[in-house]
Amino acid sequence: MNNIIKMKKHKKGSKNFFYVLGITLISIMMILGIMFSPLFEVSDIVVTGNKLYTTDEIVKMLNLSEGNNIFYLLTKDIKLQLKKYKKIEDVKIDFIFPNKIILNVIENPPIGYICQGNNYIYIDKQGVVIDISDKSPRNIPIITGLDINEFELGKNIDIEDKVIFENLSTLISVLKKHGLTKNKIVLDISNKFDVHIYINNIDVKFQTLDAIDEKVTKLAEVLNHIPEKNRGTLDLSTYKDKIVFSPME
């Protein structure tokens, strides 16, 4: 009698096992069917926040294309791939199921460039070389007078005076805030006690890199009253009292 009861229990347990196994296999097949379904093939890639690269360039950087399965795309892989490009600081990714990806790119724009032989060295606000090109850039301040020992893509430029670069970065940021970097600008810092800013046809004697915000505010006010075609020298050494503009004859 006991043996019969044990056999019945064994048969019941076997049925439960095969039932669970069957449900599991069916579930796996359904999941795989959904994952490989054309429904989840990427058909819409949206890129926002990009100015330095076009949408097509960013999509190409990531080797993305319409038809990629959205389940195979990993956020960390996309971030690592994009961060290989030094002009990109970060990217935020949203997956909109079933087939849309939104990439919000946070760029790391150059603050200026340095001419070194036939190369144009683009640097960011930290002094990191983010691009080296043989093409002449536009609408970016030219930095002259820096004593560069060596440079390498992705690394800080090797210069003697680290402090002067920090001040230079601040100066460019404030010039940009006042809309002055829209003009052609050359920053000559060959003498840190006698810094010159060349804006269009005007030589601005900026002197030392102190009181930057106050000096640039005064500079912006004065430039608004000088016609663009005028040539001359603007002396900021006495900016607290007056600013003298000496036109070139």
BELHU-V854357 format. One record per pair of residues at least 12 apart in sequence whose ideal C-beta (glycine too) atoms are under 10 Angstrom apart, sorted by the first residue. I is the first residue (numbers start at 1). GAP is how many residues later the second one is. D is the distance in Angstrom with one decimal. If there is no record, write none. Layout:
i gap d
I GAP D
I GAP D
This chain:
i gap d
31 40 9.9
34 37 8.9
34 64 9.3
35 34 6.9
35 35 9.2
35 36 5.0
35 37 8.7
36 33 7.1
36 35 8.8
37 32 8.9
37 34 10.0
37 61 8.3
38 29 8.9
38 31 9.3
38 60 9.7
38 61 9.0
39 31 9.5
39 58 9.3
39 59 5.1
39 60 7.0
40 28 9.5
40 29 5.7
40 30 4.9
40 31 6.2
40 32 9.4
40 57 7.5
40 58 5.0
40 59 6.2
41 24 9.9
41 25 7.3
41 26 5.1
41 27 6.9
41 28 6.0
41 29 7.5
41 57 8.6
41 58 6.1
42 22 7.2
42 23 7.7
42 24 5.7
42 25 6.7
42 26 4.7
42 27 7.5
42 28 5.6
42 30 9.6
42 31 7.5
42 53 9.3
42 56 9.3
42 57 5.5
42 58 7.4
42 59 6.0
43 23 5.4
43 24 8.0
43 25 9.8
43 27 9.7
43 55 9.0
43 56 4.6
43 57 7.3
43 58 9.8
44 22 7.8
44 52 8.0
44 55 6.4
44 56 4.3
44 57 7.3
44 58 8.8
45 13 8.8
45 14 5.7
45 17 8.9
45 19 6.1
45 20 8.5
45 21 7.1
45 23 9.1
45 54 9.8
45 55 7.8
45 56 5.2
45 57 8.2
45 58 7.2
46 48 8.9
46 50 8.8
46 54 7.1
46 55 7.1
46 56 4.7
46 57 7.0
46 58 9.0
47 12 7.2
47 15 9.8
47 17 10.0
47 44 9.2
47 54 9.1
47 55 8.0
47 56 4.8
47 57 8.1
47 58 6.3
48 44 9.2
48 54 7.0
48 55 7.2
48 56 5.0
48 57 6.9
49 39 9.7
49 41 9.9
49 42 8.5
49 43 8.7
49 54 8.3
49 55 5.2
49 56 4.4
49 57 6.2
49 58 6.7
50 37 9.9
50 38 8.7
50 41 9.7
50 53 8.3
50 54 9.2
50 55 4.7
50 56 9.6
50 57 6.7
51 36 9.7
51 54 8.9
51 56 6.3
51 58 7.5
52 33 9.1
52 35 4.9
52 36 7.9
52 53 8.8
52 55 5.2
52 56 8.4
52 57 6.2
52 58 8.5
52 78 9.4
52 79 9.2
53 29 9.6
53 32 7.7
53 34 7.1
53 35 7.6
53 52 7.6
53 54 7.9
55 48 8.8
55 50 9.5
57 28 9.3
58 24 7.4
58 27 8.8
58 30 8.3
58 33 8.6
58 45 6.7
58 47 6.5
59 42 9.6
59 44 8.5
61 17 9.7
61 20 6.6
61 21 6.3
61 23 7.9
61 24 6.3
61 27 8.6
62 15 8.7
62 16 5.9
62 19 5.4
62 20 6.7
62 29 9.2
62 39 9.5
62 41 8.1
63 18 7.6
64 14 8.3
64 17 9.4
64 37 7.5
64 39 8.9
66 33 8.7
67 32 9.8
68 31 9.6
68 33 8.7
69 30 9.4
70 25 6.0
70 26 9.0
70 27 6.8
70 28 6.8
70 29 6.2
70 30 8.2
70 31 7.2
71 24 9.2
71 26 9.5
71 27 9.9
73 20 8.4
73 22 7.3
73 28 7.0
74 19 9.5
75 16 9.0
75 17 9.2
75 18 5.1
75 19 9.7
75 20 8.3
76 17 9.7
78 13 6.7
78 15 5.7
78 23 8.7
78 25 7.5
79 12 5.9
79 13 9.1
79 14 7.5
82 21 8.2
82 23 7.5
82 24 9.9
83 25 9.8
84 70 9.1
85 22 9.6
85 23 9.1
85 45 8.5
85 46 9.1
86 22 6.7
86 24 9.4
86 36 8.6
86 38 7.5
86 42 6.8
86 43 7.5
86 44 3.7
86 45 6.7
86 67 6.9
86 68 5.7
86 69 9.8
87 18 9.7
87 20 6.0
87 21 5.5
87 22 6.9
87 23 7.4
87 35 8.0
87 37 8.2
87 43 5.3
87 44 6.5
88 17 6.1
88 18 7.3
88 19 5.9
88 20 6.2
88 42 9.2
89 16 8.7
89 17 4.8
89 18 6.4
89 19 4.1
89 20 9.3
89 35 8.8
89 41 10.0
90 14 9.0
90 15 8.0
90 16 4.4
90 17 9.1
90 18 8.7
91 12 5.6
91 13 6.7
91 14 5.2
91 15 6.7
91 16 9.6
92 12 4.2
92 13 8.3
92 14 7.4
93 12 10.0
108 16 5.3
108 17 8.2
108 18 8.9
108 20 8.4
108 22 6.3
109 13 9.0
109 15 7.3
109 16 8.8
109 21 8.5
109 31 8.6
109 67 9.8
110 12 3.9
110 13 6.1
110 14 5.9
110 15 8.9
110 18 9.7
110 19 9.4
110 20 5.9
110 21 6.9
110 27 7.8
110 30 5.9
110 31 9.2
110 62 9.8
111 12 6.5
111 13 6.3
111 14 5.2
111 15 9.3
111 16 9.1
111 19 9.8
111 29 7.8
111 30 7.1
111 32 8.6
111 57 8.3
111 58 6.0
111 60 9.5
111 61 4.7
111 62 7.3
111 64 9.7
111 65 8.1
111 70 8.9
112 12 9.4
112 13 9.7
112 25 9.2
112 28 5.8
112 29 4.1
112 30 6.8
112 31 4.6
112 32 10.0
112 34 9.9
112 56 7.9
112 57 8.8
112 59 9.8
112 60 5.9
112 69 8.9
112 73 8.4
112 74 9.7
112 75 6.9
113 16 9.9
113 17 10.0
113 18 8.5
113 19 9.6
113 20 8.5
113 23 9.1
113 24 5.5
113 27 5.6
113 28 7.7
113 29 6.4
113 30 6.8
114 15 9.1
114 28 7.8
114 29 5.1
114 30 7.6
114 31 9.5
114 32 6.0
114 34 6.8
114 37 8.1
114 43 7.5
114 45 9.8
115 21 9.1
115 27 7.0
115 28 8.7
115 29 7.5
116 16 8.7
116 30 9.5
116 32 6.6
116 34 9.9
116 35 6.9
116 41 9.6
117 17 9.7
118 16 5.8
119 13 5.5
119 14 7.2
119 15 6.5
119 32 8.4
120 12 7.3
120 13 5.1
120 14 7.0
120 15 6.9
120 16 6.5
120 17 5.9
120 20 9.1
120 22 9.1
121 12 8.5
121 22 9.1
121 25 9.7
121 27 8.0
121 30 5.6
121 31 9.9
121 32 9.1
121 36 7.2
122 15 7.1
122 18 7.5
122 31 9.6
123 17 10.0
123 20 7.7
123 23 9.4
123 28 8.6
123 33 8.6
123 34 6.1
123 42 8.6
123 45 9.7
123 46 8.9
124 32 9.7
124 45 8.8
125 40 9.7
125 41 9.5
125 43 9.8
125 44 4.9
125 45 9.1
125 47 8.0
125 48 7.2
126 30 6.9
126 39 9.2
126 40 9.5
126 43 7.8
127 19 9.8
127 28 9.4
127 29 4.8
127 30 5.5
127 31 9.5
127 32 7.7
127 35 8.1
127 38 5.2
127 39 8.3
127 41 8.9
127 42 7.4
128 23 10.0
128 24 9.9
128 25 9.1
128 26 6.9
128 27 6.6
128 28 5.5
128 29 7.8
129 22 5.2
129 23 6.4
129 24 5.3
129 25 6.7
129 26 6.2
129 27 7.6
129 28 6.0
130 23 7.7
130 24 7.8
131 22 7.3
131 23 10.0
132 19 7.6
132 20 8.8
132 21 5.7
138 46 8.7
139 42 7.1
139 43 6.8
139 44 8.7
139 45 8.1
139 46 9.2
140 32 9.4
140 41 7.7
140 44 9.6
140 45 8.5
141 27 9.3
141 30 9.1
141 31 5.7
141 34 7.4
141 35 8.8
141 39 9.3
141 40 6.1
141 42 9.6
141 43 8.8
141 44 4.4
141 45 7.2
141 46 5.5
141 56 8.8
141 57 9.9
141 58 9.8
142 42 8.1
142 43 7.0
142 44 4.6
142 45 6.9
142 46 9.1
142 56 8.6
143 14 10.0
143 22 9.2
143 25 6.9
143 29 8.5
143 42 9.5
143 43 8.1
143 44 5.1
143 45 8.5
143 46 7.1
144 42 6.3
144 43 6.9
144 44 5.0
144 45 7.4
144 46 6.8
144 52 9.2
144 54 9.3
145 19 9.4
145 23 9.8
145 41 9.8
145 42 7.9
145 43 5.1
145 44 4.4
145 45 3.0
145 46 7.3
145 47 8.7
145 50 8.4
145 51 8.8
146 13 5.7
146 14 9.0
146 15 8.5
146 18 8.1
146 19 7.5
146 22 8.2
146 41 9.4
146 42 9.9
146 43 6.5
146 44 8.3
147 12 6.1
147 13 5.3
147 14 7.6
147 17 9.8
147 42 9.8
147 43 8.5
148 12 9.1
161 28 9.0
161 31 7.0
163 29 8.8
163 46 9.0
164 25 6.2
164 28 5.2
164 31 9.1
164 45 6.9
165 24 8.9
166 43 9.1
167 22 8.7
167 25 8.3
167 28 9.0
167 41 8.8
167 42 3.8
167 43 7.9
167 45 7.1
168 19 6.8
168 21 6.2
168 24 9.5
168 27 8.7
168 41 6.9
168 44 9.7
170 39 7.7
170 42 5.5
170 43 8.4
170 46 9.8
171 16 7.2
171 18 9.0
171 24 8.1
171 26 8.1
171 35 7.9
171 38 6.1
171 41 5.3
171 42 9.5
171 44 8.9
171 45 7.4
172 13 8.5
172 15 7.4
172 40 9.8
173 39 8.9
173 40 9.7
173 43 9.7
174 38 5.4
174 39 5.4
174 40 9.6
174 41 8.6
174 42 4.6
174 43 8.3
174 45 9.6
174 46 9.5
175 12 8.7
175 22 7.8
175 24 8.8
175 37 9.0
175 41 5.9
175 44 8.5
175 45 8.6
176 40 9.8
177 36 8.6
177 39 8.0
177 40 9.4
177 43 9.3
178 35 9.4
178 38 5.7
178 39 7.0
178 41 7.8
178 42 4.2
178 43 9.3
178 45 9.1
179 41 7.5
179 44 10.0
180 17 8.6
180 19 6.5
180 24 9.8
180 36 7.3
180 39 7.5
180 40 6.3
180 43 7.4
181 18 9.5
183 15 9.7
183 16 5.3
183 17 5.4
183 19 9.5
183 40 8.8
183 45 8.6
184 14 8.1
184 15 7.5
184 16 6.3
184 17 9.6
185 12 6.5
185 13 6.8
185 14 5.6
185 15 8.6
185 19 9.5
186 12 4.1
186 13 8.3
186 17 9.5
187 12 9.9
187 17 9.9
187 19 8.7
188 15 9.2
188 18 9.3
189 17 9.3
189 20 7.7
191 16 9.9
191 17 9.7
192 15 9.8
192 16 6.9
192 17 6.8
193 14 7.2
193 15 5.7
193 16 9.4
194 12 8.4
194 13 6.4
194 14 8.0
194 43 9.5
195 12 6.5
195 13 6.8
195 14 5.9
195 41 9.7
196 37 9.4
197 18 9.8
197 19 9.1
197 22 8.0
197 37 8.8
197 39 9.0
199 20 8.4
199 24 6.9
199 27 9.7
199 29 9.8
199 35 8.5
200 23 8.9
200 26 9.3
200 28 6.0
200 29 8.5
200 30 8.7
200 31 8.6
201 25 9.5
201 26 9.9
201 27 7.8
201 28 7.1
201 29 6.6
201 30 4.1
201 31 7.6
201 47 8.0
202 17 9.7
202 20 9.5
202 21 7.5
202 24 6.9
202 26 9.3
202 28 7.2
202 29 7.0
202 30 6.0
202 31 7.2
202 32 5.5
202 43 8.0
202 45 9.5
202 46 9.2
203 28 8.7
203 29 7.4
203 30 4.8
203 31 7.1
203 32 9.3
203 43 9.3
203 45 8.9
204 12 9.7
204 15 6.3
204 18 9.3
204 19 8.7
204 29 7.9
204 30 4.7
204 31 8.3
204 32 6.5
204 39 9.5
204 41 9.8
205 28 6.6
205 29 6.8
205 30 4.8
205 31 5.9
205 32 6.2
205 38 9.9
205 39 9.4
205 41 9.9
206 13 8.1
206 28 9.1
206 29 9.5
206 30 5.6
206 31 8.9
206 33 9.3
207 28 8.7
207 29 6.2
207 30 5.2
207 31 9.7
207 32 8.7
208 29 9.4
211 25 9.5
211 28 7.9
211 29 8.7
214 22 9.9
214 25 7.3
214 26 8.3
215 21 5.5
215 22 10.0
215 24 5.5
215 25 9.6
215 28 9.4
216 20 9.2
216 23 9.9
217 22 9.4
218 16 9.9
218 18 7.0
218 21 5.0
218 22 8.7
218 24 9.8
218 25 6.1
219 15 7.3
219 17 6.5
219 20 8.0
219 24 7.7
221 22 8.7
222 12 6.6
222 14 8.9
222 17 9.2
222 20 10.0
222 21 5.2
222 22 9.7
222 23 6.9
223 22 9.5
225 20 8.9
226 19 6.4
226 21 8.8
230 15 8.3
230 17 6.1
230 18 8.3
231 16 6.9
231 17 4.2
231 18 9.0
232 12 9.9
232 13 5.8
232 14 5.3
232 15 4.0
232 16 4.7
232 17 9.1
233 12 7.3
233 13 4.7
233 14 8.4
233 15 7.4
234 12 7.9
